[in-house]
Amino acid sequence: MMRWLLATSTKEQDLIGAVGGYSALSYAASLRGNEGFLLDLFGLRQHILKGKFDVNDPHVVAPLLGRLKGEDGERYHMLLMASETSSGLKIREWLERLVALRERQGRYHGPAFCNDNGEVVRMTDYEEVFYEILHDIQDQRPDLIGPEVDVEQVYGFYRSFRRGATTRAIEVGVSVPDIDLINRWRKVERAGGMQPSMAMRDRYTEVVQLKTSWLRFSKPL
């Protein structure tokens, strides 16, 4: 967050904001490195207010675009996360910031994590910022990342978010069924996107029925 606030240009701030949103999403939803890039901007905008004013369980929805299209349009995997984790990670704030910066760029459709041409960003473009932030932490908080740690080797961008989230979930006692629920969408995707054909609003209704289980995973992170 401090890196975003101290950015010296709009372009730098937008990049840091996008990396922050990507990192928050990937960690809270236990995603592998490439999976976060499936976040669809139009779907995110359509759902960004859902769960914001839930008094008991504030949450935020991330629609990942599947490989196949349904009869009624795009096929989404709806991921539901706590608006803020117990450790203070503000997932909703980062995703709302992402929507705002894309609006400022005049973008309303396509991949949420994109380059200047509106194409899905390269992982290496985000990796550079991610590792810079980790090196800053290493310099300022050696109690968190020791000086002997090779950041690029230990914190591999592709697996770090899912590995960290799963490890933390196990540490705080999240059940195996709840962890499996978070990972279930991958099985659907590997099976060729086969899931009931339904409108986007109905997919959200289906997912929110399991809200308690979803939040039992992300809330303690």
C-alpha positions in Angstrom: 0.0 0.0 0.0 2.8 2.4 0.9 4.5 1.7 -2.5 1.2 2.7 -4.2 0.9 5.9 -2.2 4.5 6.9 -2.9 4.3 6.3 -6.7 5.8 9.3 -8.6 3.5 9.0 -11.7 0.0 7.9 -12.6 1.5 5.1 -14.8 3.6 3.8 -11.9 0.7 4.0 -9.5 -1.6 2.2 -11.9 1.0 -0.6 -12.3 1.4 -1.0 -8.6 -2.4 -0.9 -8.1 -2.8 -3.6 -10.6 -0.1 -5.8 -9.0 -1.7 -5.2 -5.6 -5.1 -6.2 -6.9 -3.6 -9.3 -8.6 -1.7 -10.3 -5.4 -4.6 -9.8 -3.1 -6.9 -11.9 -5.4 -4.4 -14.6 -6.0 -3.6 -15.0 -2.2 -7.2 -14.8 -0.9 -8.5 -17.2 -3.6 -5.5 -19.5 -3.4 -4.6 -19.1 -7.1 -1.6 -20.2 -9.0 0.4 -17.5 -10.8 -1.4 -17.6 -14.2 -4.9 -18.1 -12.8 -5.4 -14.6 -11.6 -5.1 -13.3 -15.1 -8.5 -14.9 -15.9 -10.2 -12.2 -14.0 -12.7 -10.6 -16.3 -13.1 -6.8 -16.1 -16.7 -6.7 -17.3 -17.7 -9.4 -14.8 -15.8 -7.7 -12.0 -17.6 -4.4 -12.7 -21.0 -6.2 -12.8 -20.4 -7.8 -9.4 -18.2 -5.3 -7.5 -20.9 -4.0 -5.2 -22.3 -7.5 -4.3 -21.4 -8.3 -0.7 -20.1 -4.8 0.1 -23.0 -4.0 2.4 -23.5 -7.5 3.8 -23.6 -6.6 7.5 -22.7 -10.0 8.8 -20.3 -11.3 6.1 -18.9 -8.6 3.9 -17.4 -10.1 0.8 -16.3 -9.5 -2.7 -16.7 -11.6 -5.9 -14.1 -12.3 -8.5 -15.4 -13.7 -11.8 -12.8 -15.7 -13.6 -13.4 -16.4 -17.3 -13.6 -20.0 -18.2 -12.3 -21.6 -21.4 -15.7 -22.1 -23.0 -18.7 -19.9 -23.6 -22.2 -20.8 -22.6 -25.4 -20.4 -24.6 -26.1 -17.2 -22.8 -22.6 -15.7 -23.2 -19.4 -15.9 -21.2 -19.0 -18.7 -18.7 -17.6 -17.6 -15.3 -16.1 -19.3 -12.3 -17.3 -17.1 -9.4 -14.8 -16.9 -6.5 -16.0 -15.4 -3.3 -13.7 -13.9 -0.7 -13.9 -11.9 2.6 -13.7 -8.2 2.0 -10.9 -8.0 4.5 -8.9 -10.8 6.0 -8.1 -11.1 9.7 -4.5 -10.1 9.0 -5.7 -6.8 7.5 -5.5 -7.6 3.8 -8.1 -5.4 2.1 -9.2 -7.5 -0.8 -12.2 -5.4 -1.7 -10.3 -2.2 -1.5 -7.7 -3.5 -4.0 -10.2 -4.8 -6.4 -12.3 -1.6 -6.3 -9.0 0.3 -6.9 -8.4 -1.9 -10.0 -11.9 -1.1 -11.4 -11.3 2.6 -10.8 -8.0 2.7 -12.5 -9.3 0.8 -15.5 -12.2 3.2 -15.8 -9.7 6.1 -15.7 -8.0 4.3 -18.7 -11.4 4.0 -20.5 -11.5 0.2 -20.1 -14.7 -1.6 -19.3 -14.3 -5.0 -21.0 -11.5 -7.6 -21.5 -8.9 -8.9 -19.1 -8.8 -7.0 -15.8 -5.0 -7.4 -15.7 -4.0 -6.0 -19.0 -1.2 -4.0 -20.7 -1.5 -0.7 -22.6 -3.0 -2.5 -25.6 -5.8 -4.1 -23.5 -4.2 -7.6 -23.8 -3.6 -9.9 -20.9 -0.4 -8.7 -19.2 2.7 -10.8 -19.2 3.5 -12.5 -15.9 7.0 -11.1 -16.0 5.7 -7.5 -16.0 4.1 -8.1 -12.6 6.9 -10.3 -11.3 9.3 -7.4 -11.5 7.2 -5.2 -9.2 6.4 -8.1 -6.9 10.0 -8.9 -6.4 11.0 -5.3 -5.9 8.4 -5.1 -3.0 9.7 -8.3 -1.5 13.3 -6.9 -1.6 12.1 -3.7 0.1 10.5 -5.9 2.9 13.8 -7.9 3.1 15.7 -4.6 3.6 13.3 -3.1 6.1 12.1 -6.1 7.9 14.8 -8.8 8.0 12.7 -10.5 10.7 10.1 -11.3 8.0 12.5 -12.1 5.1 16.0 -12.9 6.2 19.0 -11.3 4.3 20.2 -14.8 3.4 16.9 -15.6 1.5 17.1 -15.6 -2.3 13.7 -13.9 -2.9 13.4 -14.9 -6.6 14.1 -18.6 -5.8 12.1 -19.0 -2.6 9.1 -16.9 -3.6 8.4 -18.2 -7.0 5.7 -16.1 -8.5 3.8 -19.0 -10.1 3.1 -20.9 -6.8 3.7 -18.6 -3.9 0.2 -17.2 -3.5 -1.5 -20.6 -3.5 1.2 -22.2 -1.3 1.1 -19.3 1.1 -2.7 -19.3 1.4 -3.0 -23.0 1.8 -0.3 -23.1 4.4 -1.9 -20.3 6.4 -5.3 -21.9 6.1 -4.0 -25.1 7.6 -2.2 -23.2 10.4 -5.4 -21.5 11.5 -7.5 -24.7 11.3 -9.4 -24.3 8.1 -11.0 -27.7 7.3 -9.9 -29.9 4.4 -13.5 -29.7 2.9 -13.3 -25.9 2.9 -9.9 -25.9 1.2 -11.2 -28.4 -1.4 -14.1 -26.1 -2.1 -11.8 -23.2 -2.9 -10.0 -25.4 -5.4 -13.0 -27.1 -6.9 -13.3 -24.6 -9.8 -10.0 -26.0 -11.2 -11.6 -29.4 -11.6 -14.5 -27.9 -13.6 -12.0 -26.0 -15.8 -9.9 -29.1 -16.4 -13.0 -31.0 -17.4 -13.6 -28.5 -20.3 -15.7 -25.9 -18.5 -18.6 -28.3 -18.0 -21.0 -26.7 -15.6 -24.7 -25.8 -15.7 -25.4 -23.2 -18.3 -26.9 -20.2 -16.4 -26.9 -16.4 -16.4 -24.2 -14.6 -14.6 -26.6 -13.4 -11.9 -27.7 -17.0 -11.3 -24.0 -18.2 -10.9 -23.6 -15.6 -8.1 -26.8 -16.9 -6.4 -25.4 -20.4 -6.6 -22.0 -19.5 -5.1 -23.4 -17.2 -2.4 -25.3 -20.2 -1.0 -21.9 -21.5 0.0 -20.8 -18.1 1.4 -20.0 -19.4 4.9 -17.6 -22.0 3.6 -15.9 -19.6 1.2 -15.3 -17.1 4.0 -14.1 -19.7 6.4 -11.1 -20.0 4.0 -10.3 -16.4 3.2 -11.3 -14.5 6.4 -8.5 -16.0 8.6 -5.7 -15.4 6.1 
